[in-house]
Amino acid sequence: MENISTQIAQVAPLEHYIILSALLFSLGVLGVMLRRNVIIMFMSIELMLNACNLLLAAFSAFHSSAAGQVFVFFIMIVAAAEVAVGLAIIVMIYRNIHSIDINELSKLKW
């Protein structure tokens, strides 16, 4: 019976995972830089985290080590906490200024 990392390497080479992860991370960076909607920016940050998770899981499987998958698990826990806190902040901002546009947040300054 073959090792799981050998089976994964036969399905898709490691380079494909690296390219896909780089594309996902680049899309996330572009989403944060170009969009002014807080929800879209928030989703773009999550996309960047998931690109890192994909890369960690791919390298972990490639090297037959569980360390990368453990890191992915902890990153997912931090991302879940980030979503809870971030959405609560976004809801409070919307209640105060009735908009989630980044340019409108200058009204919150003293």
C-alpha positions in Angstrom: 0.0 0.0 0.0 1.4 3.4 -1.0 2.0 6.3 1.3 -0.6 9.1 1.3 1.9 11.7 0.3 2.8 9.6 -2.7 -0.8 9.3 -3.7 -1.3 13.1 -3.4 1.8 13.7 -5.4 0.5 11.5 -8.2 -2.8 13.4 -8.3 -1.4 16.9 -8.4 2.3 17.9 -8.1 3.3 20.3 -5.3 3.8 23.1 -7.8 0.1 23.2 -8.6 -0.7 23.7 -5.0 1.9 26.5 -4.7 0.5 28.2 -7.8 -3.1 27.9 -6.7 -2.2 29.2 -3.2 -0.3 32.2 -4.7 -3.3 33.0 -7.0 -5.7 32.9 -4.1 -3.5 35.0 -1.9 -3.1 37.5 -4.7 -6.8 37.7 -5.2 -7.2 38.4 -1.5 -4.6 41.2 -1.6 -6.3 42.7 -4.6 -9.6 42.5 -2.8 -8.3 44.3 0.2 -6.5 47.0 -1.8 -9.2 47.7 -4.4 -12.5 47.3 -2.7 -14.0 49.8 -0.3 -16.7 47.6 1.2 -15.8 46.2 4.6 -17.5 42.9 4.0 -15.6 42.3 0.8 -12.4 43.3 2.5 -13.2 40.9 5.3 -13.8 38.1 2.9 -10.5 38.9 1.1 -8.6 38.6 4.4 -10.2 35.2 4.9 -9.3 34.2 1.3 -5.6 35.1 2.2 -5.8 32.9 5.3 -7.2 30.0 3.4 -4.5 30.3 0.8 -1.9 29.9 3.6 -3.9 27.0 5.0 -3.8 25.3 1.6 -0.1 25.7 1.3 0.5 24.5 4.8 -1.6 21.4 4.2 0.0 20.7 0.8 3.5 20.9 2.3 2.5 18.8 5.3 1.1 16.1 3.0 4.2 16.3 0.7 6.6 15.8 3.6 4.4 13.2 5.4 4.2 15.3 8.5 1.2 16.3 10.6 2.8 19.5 11.8 1.4 21.6 9.0 -2.1 20.2 9.5 -1.9 21.1 13.2 -1.0 24.7 12.2 -3.9 24.7 9.8 -6.2 23.7 12.6 -5.0 26.5 14.9 -5.2 29.0 12.0 -8.8 28.0 11.5 -9.6 28.5 15.2 -8.0 32.0 15.0 -10.0 32.8 11.8 -13.3 31.7 13.5 -12.6 34.1 16.4 -11.6 36.8 13.9 -14.9 36.3 12.1 -16.9 36.6 15.3 -15.2 39.8 16.5 -15.0 41.3 13.0 -18.6 40.8 12.2 -19.6 42.3 15.6 -17.5 45.4 14.9 -19.0 45.7 11.4 -22.6 45.4 12.8 -21.8 48.1 15.4 -20.3 50.4 12.7 -23.4 49.9 10.5 -25.7 50.7 13.4 -23.8 54.0 14.0 -23.3 55.3 10.5 -25.7 53.2 8.4 -23.0 52.3 5.9 -20.2 49.8 5.6 -18.1 51.8 3.2 -14.5 52.5 4.3 -14.7 56.1 3.2 -17.6 56.7 5.5 -15.5 55.6 8.5 -13.8 59.0 8.7 -17.0 60.2 10.4 -16.0 58.2 13.5 -12.9 60.4 14.1 -13.0 62.9 16.9 
